[in-house]
Amino acid sequence: MNIKAQIPNLFTMLNLFSGCVALVFVSDFRFDLAFYFVALGIFFDFFDGFFARKFGVAGPLGVQLDSLADMVTSGVVPGLVMVYLLAGNYVHAPIQGYMPYLGFIIALGACYRLAKFNIDTRQSDSFIGLPTPANSLFITSLPLVIAAYPNHLLAEILLNQWFLLGITFLSAYVMNAEIPLFSLKVKNFSFAKYKLQIFFLVISVLMLIFLKILAVPLIILLYVLLSVFNNIVNKKASV
């Protein structure tokens, strides 16, 4: 057995393990720990691809394993979080009604995106549609934002079923929409070439410093909006 070839797969399995642990914490209403394990899983997800390219061992098995692991960490976990948010549950209590189960639309959207990503040759250097890990961070951070602002208008909005249902459908759409997102990979550093990425990084760091957990969903939103704006500018420049 080629040990070097198995290192990326080990990181993929650690991503899957983190997602499984996050599921347990969501079921136990420990949304903070669930978020941290999702973030840990995404960390492992980054390094499985990094080592696969570094060691030159990228292959079809790794691609499939990566998507299967992401389906848990970045598909089922945020879907379950949304189910509980739609149910308004923060304590152990039965889910009432059928609407909360629509939260799993996020899992369905993630599944479709991951399958599409595996056969889309256009997304080797950048993304088309919001990546599932970014969407997972967005969704799983919402309970933490609510907990951080318990008596604020923001918490009231985020606890509104119809608002949450809108986020559910929107996230499933944005993951699969034909929206090119600017690449966060930096090659042959040049300020002129990567000024948008540098601006995004600086703003993201400042938001994390001053807004803490609220910065997480805002950074994801900023990434999408900047990409849309950048697409419009580039399209006008090419005309």
N, C-alpha and C positions, 0 to 999 in steps of 0.2 A: 504493500500500500504506500502511495506517495503521501507522506505526512504533510508536506507543504500544500498539497492540493486540498487537504481537508481543513486547513486553518480557516479559510473563508466560510466553509460550511459550519464550523464550530461557532463562529460569530452569528451566523444565521440562526442556529439552534438557540443561542443565548437570547436573541431577539424574540424567538417564539416562546421561550421559557418566561421572559419578562412579561410578554403579553398574557400568558396564562396566569401568572401571579397577579397581574393587574385586574384580570377578570374576577379573581377571588376577592380582591379588595373592593371592587365596584359592588359585587354582590353583598359585601359586608358594610356598604355605605361609607367606606374609607376612601373618598374621592381624592384626597390629597396624596395618599400612597399610590393609588392607581395612576394618577398623573405622573408621579415620579418614575414608576416602573414603565410607563409608556415612553417617557423621555429616555430612560435607560435602554429600552428596546430599540428606539430610533438611533441611539448612539451606536449600538451593536450593528444595526442595519447599515449605517454609514461605513463601518469598518469591514464588513464582509465584502462589499464591492471594492473598497480600497485595496485590501489584500489580494483579492482575485486579480485585479489589474497589476498590482505590484509584482506578484509572483507569476503572472502570465498563465493563470490556471482557470480563467473564466470559461464556463461551459454551460450547456443546456440544463444540466442537473442543478447547478447553482442558481440559475435563473428561476427555475420552478420552485426550488426550496425557498428562495427569497420572497416570492409572491405568496406562497402558502403561509410563511411566518408573518408577513405584513398583513395578511387577511385577518389574523387574530389581533395583533397589536394595533393595527391601524384601520381595522374594519369592524370586527365584532366588539372590541372594547368601547370605541366611541359610540357605536350603535346602542350598546347596553346602557351607557351613561345617559344618552338621550332618552331612552325608555324611562329611566328613573326621573329624569328632569321633567318629562311630559306628565309623569304620574304625580309630580310634586312630592315625591317620597325622599325624606332624609332620615327616616327611622324604619325599622323593620315592620313593614305593613304590607298586606296584599295589594297588588295593583288593581285599581278599580277601572272598569270600562275597557274599551278596545283602542282608543286613540293612542295611549302611550306606546303600543307596539309598533306604531308607525315610525318610531325612532330607529327601527332596524332598516329603514330605507337607506340610512347612512351606510350600513354594512353591505347592502345590495349595490349601492353606487360604488363603494370601494372595490367590491368583487369584480364588477364590470370594468372598472378602470385598470385594475391589476392585470386582468386577462388581456385587455386591449394594449396595455403597455408592453407586454411580452412580445407582441407581434408588430409593434409600431417602430419602424426603423428611423423615424424622425426625431426620436427622443433620446439619442445617445449623449448629447452634450447639454441639452436644455429640456424643458418640460412643456407639454401641451396639456393644459388642464392642471388643476391643483394636485400635487402629489399627495397620496394617502397619508404619509406621516405628518405633513403639515396640517392636513384636515383633522387628524386625530389629536394633535396638540391643541388645535382650536377648540374642538368639542370638549375634550377632557379638562380643559382649563376653566370652562364655564362654571362648574360647581364651586371651584376655588374662588372665582371672582364674586360669586353670590355670597360665599362665606366671608369674604374680605369686606364686603359692603352690605351688611345685613339690613340696615335701615335706610338704604339709599334708593333713589329712584331707579338706578341701574339694576339693582337686585329685583325690584318689582317688575321691570321690563323683562329680565331674563327668566323670571318665573311664570311669565304669561304663556299659556299653552299655545296660543295662535302664533305668537312671536317665535317660540321654539319650533313649531311645526314649519314655519317659514324658513328658519335656519336649516332644518332637516332637509327639506326639498332643495334649498339653494346649495347646500354643501354637496349633495349628490349630483346636482347639475354641474357645479363648478369643477368637480373632479373629472368630469367627462366632457366638458365643453372644449371647443376648438379655440382655446385662448392660449397663445404662446406666452410663457413666462420666462423672463430673462434669466440666464444661467447664473448660478452662484459659484461656478467653478472658475478659478482664476488661472490662466495660463499666460506665461510671458508678460508679467505685470507691466501695465501701462496705465497711468492715471487717466489719460484721454480716452482710452478704450474701456476702462472699467469704472468710470466716474459714477455711473448709476449704482453699481454694486457697492462702491465705497460710501456713497450717500446713504444707501439703505442700511449698511452695516453700522454707520455712525448713529443714525437715527434710532436703530434697534437697540443699540447699547444704551443710549441715553434714556430710552423708554423703559428699559429693564431696570435702570438705576432709580428712576424717579417714580415709575408706576408699578413696579414689581409684577405681581401675577397678572394684573390688568393688561400689562404690555404684551403678553403672549398672544391673545386673540387679535389685538390691535396690530401686531407685527405681521401676522398672517394676512390680515385684511390689507395692510399697507403694501405687502408684496404683490398681491393681486391687482390692486389699484395702480401701483407704479408700473406694473407690466402692461396693463391696458393703456395707460397714458403713453408709455414708451412705444407700444405698437402703433398708436395713432400718429405720434410724431414721426416715426420711421416711415409710415405709409405716406404721409404728406410730403416727406423729404424725397421719396422715390418717385413721386408724381412729376 
